[in-house]
Amino acid sequence: MRGPDRWWRGKSTPAKVETYTRWSFHFFAVIEIATLGLPAVDKTLSHPGIARWLLLMVGAHAVACAFTASRALDWTRGRRAQPLRAMWGLGCVALVVVVASTLIARYGPAGEDIDTGVGTVLGGTLAFTVGTLALGVGSRRRVSAIVVGTAAATGLVALTLGSPVPAALGASVAVLFACGLLALTSGFSVWLLNAVYELDEARETRARLAVAEERLRFGRDLHDVIGRNLAVIALKSELSVQLARRERPEAVDQMIEVQRIAHESQREVRDVVRGYREADLRVELTGAQGVLTAAGIECEVTGRAAGLPVEVQSALAWVVREATTNVLRHGNAGRCSVGVGVSGGRVVLTVENDGVAEASDGGGGSGLAGLRERLAAVDGTLVAGRVGEGVFRLVAEVPLAGAAVREVTV
């Protein structure tokens, strides 16, 4: 079975923020019962009937708030339509609590404790209602109107019950402050949740743009190399056809020139592809550290690439590039270490990171398969997998094959 710790670490950062936000608003139901229902019961113990009704109303209102908050958060994430029915239902429950509390205060038993208990329920219910509705309104002006309207209505109700003007004004200000605070908390929570998701999407977009930019560069290089040569080949072929029809001996010279340009084009294409496929290990190590650090991941690079054969550097540079991409796109890493060293005539590259999700393979699949193919071209090997609780390690080894190599310091 997956324990709570694995369940939590298996979530991405946006999913963690969303889970925290949801359960915070669910916990508001417990807070409401603890801060409104229980004190109201304590104040009205001399009248058990009233105490039970107050606790029942507060409990029902807390459940309605939790349900509406859950639906409203789904709406903010675009997973369902705006929960108008749930919001109207919460408003009706709040109205019942307000009317019942007003009737108890007006026609119920007299006493300071009764008035205090009923007033606590009345004001707190309004605050939690407005705070929850702010999640599903989606407009600052409407939320502000609800907050101000609720505070004004509270003052009018207090005056209707016979409260002095200063007391009614104080109740109105208190409700304004409480409703405004909870509405502000709700709005900020939604803003933070959306911002985290947008940042995660921006990181994915940045990775896709980097790949697209590299493809465009390769396409431009091929166009520059092939386009001009093909145009020359086409012109000279057409000229040789015309000369051949006239039985001119210069047609042979033109076809020889076409052949030479075609061979030259093949060589230039191979150079472009070789430059595209070969990567600099030193540059990739520096780039990996910079990219991971910018993403908030602590990255430590040990070892140097100086002196390694070009084909070895190229193969290992692709490993670093792919491993860095996997760390960014998979799991929720907080630390990553990259090490390069020489042992027993073999160059060993190790990439290790934490924050691997339970259901993830650490970014395996076609990416690692492609790396194995590249390493196989230089008789190298690749081993990747979990080595601990949420830790993923990738080890690539390439033989030096007798190449002249200077000492690599780790």
C-alpha angles and dihedrals in degrees: 000000000000111000125216091262094055091042091055096044090048090067126088120242094260090048090051092051091048092049091048091049094048095049091045090060091043088053088055086075090061091045091051093052092045096047100034112020101042096044089047090052090048091052094048101042089120087066107043094182093058091043092054093048093049092049091047093050093048091049093050091048092049091053091048090051093051092048093048092046091054093050092045092053089051088053094051089054091050095246098121142008121277106289097236094152092052091048093049089047091053089048091052092049090049090049091053091051092048094048093045092048091048092051091048091050092047103040105014129094115307121241141112093249092054092049092048094049094047092045091052091052092045097050096039093049091054092049095050091044094053092043091054095044089053088068093061102035098071096196126095093208093053092047090050090049091051092050095048093042092051092050092048092048090051091055092049092050090050091052090048090054090056100258117154117258094252091051092047091048091049091051090049092051092047092052090045091054095044095045092045093050095051092043090051090049091051094048093048092048092053092046092050093048093050091045092054092051092047091051091050091050090048090054091052090047091051091054092049091048091052090055092046091049091053091050091050091050091051090047092051092049092051091047092051092049101039102032097063095041094048090051091053092046091051093051095046092046090053090048092049090051091054091047092047091052088055090046091239116162091221088078089077091054091050092051090048088054090049089052091050093050091048091053090046090052091052090052093048092049090051089051092051093048091046091052090048095048097043118077134185112247094204092052092046093050091051092044093049092053092048095047095046093046090050088052091056095257117132105234127189121189120193129181133031135256096211114126099016118131115264094243091051093049091049094052094045092044089060089051091054091047094050094042091051091051091051092050090052097044103036131055124348105280122189097174135031131177127195121192133181123191146145120242129167095348092309131105111230123200118189126188118182129175138168130218096069112163118239094240095042128094091211094260099312127148125076093357094062091039090057091049091052089054091052092047092047088062088065095036091258131146135214128205121182134169148100118313099175147346104331093338123128123194130191119192122187122185127190124180117234089221094208095303117153103260130174119222115286113215119214 
